[in-house]
C-alpha cells in the first residue's frame, strides 16, 4: 500500500495511510501516516466502537492539513479496549509451537509446488 | 516469547522474518525502501475535497465460492457496500480480533458522517481495492498505476489508504 501512496502522490493526489504496522510503513516511507496501535486487522478502530472509529477517521483527515513534509507520522491516542496482551499474539513462536510451524511450512511448500505444477500444465 | 508487556509498537518486520524462518523458509522477505518520498499538496481546501478509500481487502467470496480474482485490483460502491469483503486469506491477528465489522478496515460510515458535517467535500462513488501481493513488481508496474487511473476517473482529490 505504501507503493500505491507513492504512485498517487506522484500524480498529484495527496494520501494518508491509516494503518497499524508502523515499522513496515515507515521503512518504505510515505508522505502522511496515521498510526493506530491496534492488532492487525482493525486499523480504523476496534469492532463496533463507532465513537473511536469516527475520531480516528477525523484524525486521518486532519493530517491532510497539518502535515507539511513527507514522512509525517502521527499516532492516534486511542487504545485497544481489551488491554495490551495482543502484542504477543500475532506470528507467535515458542517452544510449544515450533514443531507445528515447521510441519505447516512443509505442507505449505507442498501445496505451492502442486499449484505451480498445475499452472505449468494448464499453460 | 518476549514477555515485555509495555506499549511499544510491535516490530512486524522482525517478527515476520522470524516466523517465516520457523516455517522453514530460508530467504527473508525484502520490504521496499525509498530515500525520497513524494509529497503532493492539497489542491483545494479539505472541505471542498472529494476523498476516496483504498483497501487491501478483496471482493466478497473466497476461492471456494469461485472467486478467482482475489489478487486483482477491484472497485466497489460506497453506497450499498457489501458488508463482508474477503479478508480471510490475509495476514492479520485472527486470534485477537475479527473483521465482521467492516468499518474497522473500510471507514465508509465514518467518512460519510464527516461529509455530512462539512469537514470534507464528498466521498467518491467507488472505493478501490489493491490486494497485497508478494510481488513488488506487480504492485509497481500494474496495480499502483491501475489505482491511480481509477482515482482519476472518479475525480478523487485525496485518498485515504487503509492497509489491513
Interface residues (C-beta under 8 A of the other chain):
Chain A: X1 X2 X3 X4 X5 X6 X7 X8 X9 X10 X11 X12 X13 X14 X15 X16 X17 X18 X19 X21 X22 X23 X24 X25 X27 X28 X29 X30 X31 X35 X37 X38 X39 X40 X41 X42 X43 X44 X45 X46 X47 X48 X50 X53 X54 X56 X57 X58 X60 X61 X64 X65 X69 X70 X71 X82 X84 X85 X86 X87 X88 X89 X90 X91 X92 X93 X94 X98 X101 X102 X104 X105 X106 X108 X109
Chain B: X1 X2 X5 X6 X7 X9 X10 X11 X12 X13 X14 X15 X16 X18 X19 X22 X23 X24 X25 X31 X32 X33 X34 X35 X36 X37 X38 X39 X40 X41 X42 X43 X46 X49 X51 X54 X56 X87 X91 X92 X93 X94 X95 X96 X97 X98 X99 X100 X101 X103 X104 X105 X106 X107 X109 X110 X111 X113 X114 X119 X120 X130 X132 X136 X139 X140 X143 X144 X145 X147 X148 X151 X152 X156 X157 X158 X159 X160 X161 X162 X163 X164
